[in-house]
Amino acid sequence: MSGIKPILTDLLAKLASIQVTNQDNFVVSLYSHVWNNQLRNIEDGKGYSWPRPAAFIEIVSPASFEIIGLGMRSVDLGIRIHLIHDFYNSEGTQEQDLLIFDLRDQIVSAHNIDTMIQSGISGYCPTGCTPMNCIGESQDFEHGNLYHYILDFACNYIDTVSSPYDEKDGRFVEEITPDLDLLVEDGGIPEPTAEEQTFIIPQ
């Protein structure tokens, strides 16, 4: 089944596999969650605290789908990654946050097909999607102690949930192993007769 939830769960697991260094100089898994304006809420004193650095996933909406038949839909899906980390001024780094670009590079780097660990999401294929490509970035020029960096990715997504041939309905089988017994006599396989021969007519 190809719905929106598998895309999110795939990306949450993928981002959480990336190792980062936190403010206490400990190497930890990147905190990943679905975006719900957590930054605004925490700045307003309304939200809960969460580990940083953090990556929040947003499925960009609205999205215009194209019907491709049999109830299946196709869309060029926008996936926005919100990167947030703590930044504190220190000697030589007054209002100059360069660490965010290290985190940016980790996310944008190419997906390693051989291992999920320490590889980015460029070229990664969530369930039902083509490889993801980064198509846009936005920096934060008015930040306090929390820096917000946005990465926009795009991929094509095929939604099969509304199709009667979605795999959850059990009507569509990708492959089947035939149960055939081939009996070859001593004389071998006979040559086909003229009526049985198939001819290919050049186009």
VEXVOVEX-858756 format. One record per atom (N, C-alpha, C): residue in three letters; x, y, z. Coordinates in steps of 0.05 Angstrom, whole numbers, plus 5000, padded with zeros to 4 digits. Example, Ala and Ser with C-alpha at 12.3 -4.5 7.8 and 13.67 -1.06 7.14 Angstrom:
<rs>
ala526448865156ala524649105156ala526449345156ser525749555142ser527349795143ser525850015157
</rs>
This chain:
<rs>
met501749765000met500050005000met501850255000ser501150444983ser502750684981ser500950924989gly501351015013gly499951255023gly501951455033ile500951665046ile502651875056ile504151785081lys502851625098lys504151545123lys506751385119pro506851195099pro509451055095pro511751245087ile511051465072ile513151655065ile514251785090leu512551865108leu513351995132leu514951805150thr514051565154thr515451375171thr518151305159asp518351275133asp520851225120asp522851445125leu521951695121leu523751925124leu524451975153leu522651925172leu523251955200leu525551755208ala525251515198ala527351315204ala530051385191lys529851475166lys532251545151lys533751775165leu532351985173leu533552215186leu534652135213ala533251965228ala534151875254ala536651715252ser537251605229ser539751445226ser542251615223ile541851875220ile544152055216ile545252135244gln547852105248gln549052175273gln550052465273val549452615294val550152895296val551352955323thr552653185326thr553853265351thr552053475364asn551153425388asn549353625401asn550953845416gln549554015430gln550754245443gln552754165465asp552353925475asp554153815496asp556453655485asn556753665458asn558953515444asn558653215446phe556153125450phe555652835449phe554652765421val555552535410val554552435384val551952285389val549752385377val547152275381val545752245354ser543452095354ser541852075330ser540352335326leu540052415301leu538652665295leu535652625303tyr534652815319tyr531852795327tyr530152875303ser528152705297ser526452755274ser523552725282his521852895271his519052905278his517553035255val514953005255val513253135235val512853435243trp513053605224trp512953895228trp510153985237asn510054145258asn507554265267asn508154535280asn509854695266asn510554965276asn511754955304gln513354745309gln514554715336gln516254955343leu517655075324leu519455295330leu517855535340arg515655595327arg514055825336arg512855775363asn511955525368asn510755465394asn512755485417ile515255385412ile517155395434ile518155685439glu518255845418glu519056125421glu516856285436asp514356195433asp512056325447asp511756205475gly513356015482gly513155895508gly510755705511lys509755605488lys507355435489lys508055145483gly510255095470gly510854815462gly512654675482tyr513054415476tyr514854255493tyr517754275482ser519554205499ser522354215491ser523053955477trp524853975457trp525653735442trp528653755437pro529953515433pro532853515430pro533653665405arg536053775405arg537153915382arg540053835378pro540953815353pro539653885328pro537153715323ala535253825307ala532853685301ala532153725271ala530753535260ala529753555233ala526753495233phe525153675223phe522253645222phe521353615192ile519553435187ile518653375160ile515953495155glu515653625132glu513153745124glu512553655095ile510153535091ile509153475064ile507853735055val509053855034val508054115025val505254085013ser503454265022ser500754265012ser499954555005pro498054584986pro496554374973pro498154234952ala497253994945ala498553834924ala496453754903ser497053804878ser495153744856ser495853474843phe494053284846phe494453014836phe493352994807glu494652814792glu493652744765glu492752454766ile490352404755ile489252134754ile490651984732ile491851754738ile493251604718ile491851344711gly489551294723gly487951054716gly487750854738leu485550704738leu485050494758leu485050594786gly484350844789gly484250964816gly486951064827met489051034811met491651114820met492151404813arg493651554830arg494151834826arg497151884827ser498052084812ser500852164811ser501152464817val503352534831val503752804838val506752854841asp507653094834asp510453174840asp510353284869leu511153124887leu510853174916leu513153354926gly512353554942gly514353724956gly514653624984ile517153574992ile517753495019ile519753695031arg518853835053arg520454045065arg521753945091ile524353985094ile525753905118ile526554165133his525554185157his526254415175his528454325193leu530854445190leu533054395208leu533254605229ile533354525254ile533454705276ile535654625296his537354805304his539354745324his539954995341asp541254945364asp541955165382asp544455305372phe544355565374phe546755725368phe547155935389tyr549555935401tyr550156135421tyr552656285413asn552556545416asn554956705409asn557256635427ser559556625416ser562056585431ser564256745418glu566556755430glu568656925419glu569456825391gly569357015372gly570056945345gly567756855328thr565356805340thr563056715325thr560656885329gln561057135336gln558857315343gln556957335319glu554457245323glu552357255302glu553257125276gln554856915278gln555856775255gln555656475259asp553556365250asp553056075254asp553855925229leu556155785231leu557055615209leu556455325213leu555855245238leu555254965244leu552754865229ile550855045224ile548454965211ile548954865183phe551154955170phe551754865143phe552954575144asp554254505166asp555054225169asp552654045170leu550654125186leu548153965187leu546753965160arg546754185147arg545554205120arg546854005101asp549553995102asp551053815084asp550453525090gln550053455115gln549453175122gln546753095111ile544853275111ile542253205101ile542153195070val543453385057val543353405028val545153195015ser547053085029ser548952895017ser547452655005ala548852514987ala547552294972ala546852064990his544651934985his543851695000his545651464991asn546651325011asn548351095006asn546550845005ile546350724982ile544550494978ile545450254994asp547950245002asp549050015016asp548550025046thr548050265057thr547650295085thr545950535091met544250515111met542550735119met544150925137ile546350845148ile547750995168ile549451205155gln549451455166gln551151665158gln551051725128ser548651725117ser548351815089ser545851985088gly545952185070gly543752375068gly541352265054ile539552445045ile537052365033ile536852435004ser538952564992ser538852614963ser539052344949gly537052284932gly536952034918gly535551814933tyr534651874958tyr533151674974tyr530351644963cys529251404963cys526551354953cys524651254975pro523151434987pro521051335006pro519051164991thr517451015006thr515450834994thr513650984974gly513550874950gly511850984929gly512951224914cys515451294920cys516651544909cys519051484892thr519651664873thr522151664858thr524351794876pro526851784867pro528951904884pro528452204890met529152274914met528752554924met531052724915asn530452974906asn532453164898asn531953424912cys534153554922cys533853814935cys533554034914ile531454184915ile530854384894ile530854664905gly531154694932gly531054964943gly532054974972glu533055204980glu534055235007glu533355515017ser533055545042ser532455805054ser533855835081gln535356055083gln536856105108gln535156275127asp536056285152asp534756445172asp536556685179phe535556925173phe537157165177phe536257325201glu534257235215glu533257375239glu532857185262his534857025268his534556825288his535756915315gly534656795336gly535856825363gly537756595368asn537156455391asn538856225397asn538155975382leu535855985369leu534955755353leu535155825323tyr536755675308tyr537155735280tyr535355545264his533955655244his532055515227his532955515198tyr533555285187tyr534455255160tyr532555075145ile531655155122ile529654995107ile530754875082leu530254625077leu531054485053leu528554375039asp528254445014asp525954344998asp526854124979phe525553894981phe526053664964phe523553614947ala524053484924ala521853414906ala522253124896cys520052984892cys520052724880cys517252664868asn517052464851asn514452394841asn513352164859tyr510752184864tyr509451994883tyr507051884870ile506751614871ile504451474861ile502751384885asp500351484886asp498451414908asp496551194898thr496750954910thr495050734901thr492850664921val492650824943val490650754964val487850744953ser487150924934ser484450944924ser483950744901ser485850584894ser485550394872ser484550124882pro482650004868pro481749734875pro483949524872tyr486149604859tyr488449414855tyr490749474875asp490149634895asp492149684916asp492849414929glu495249384938glu496149124948glu494649044973lys493549234988lys491949165012lys489449005005asp488449034980asp486048884972asp486648604961gly489148544957gly489948274949gly489248204920arg488548394903arg487848334875arg490248334857phe492248484864phe494548514847phe496948354858val498148184841val500448024849val502748104832glu504948194844glu507248284829glu508648054814glu508747824827glu510047594814glu509047334826ile509147124811ile508246864820ile510146654808thr510746454824thr512346234814thr510546024802pro510745974776pro509045774764pro509645494773asp507545334777asp507845054785asp507544884760leu509744854745leu509644714720leu511644484721asp510844254710asp512644024706asp513043994676leu515644004668leu516243984639leu517243694634leu515843554618leu516643274611leu517843274583val520443194582val521843174557val522342884551glu521342794529glu521642514521glu524442474509asp525142214505asp527842154495asp528442284469gly526342324453gly526842444427gly527142744427gly527042864452gly527343154454gly524743294449ile524843554447ile522443714442ile521943734412pro519643644403pro519143644374pro519043924362glu519843944337glu519744204323glu516844274318pro516144534320pro513344614315pro512644574286thr510144524282thr509144504254thr508944774242ala508444794216ala508145044203ala505945214215glu503745074223glu501445214234glu502045324262glu503945184276glu504645274303glu506745484304gln508245524282gln510345714283gln509246004284thr510746174299thr510046454301thr512046624286phe511046794268phe512746964252phe512447254262ile514747384263ile514747674270ile515047834245ile513148004240ile513148174216ile514648434222pro516748484208pro518248734213pro516448984210gln516849184228gln515249424226gln516549624207
</rs>
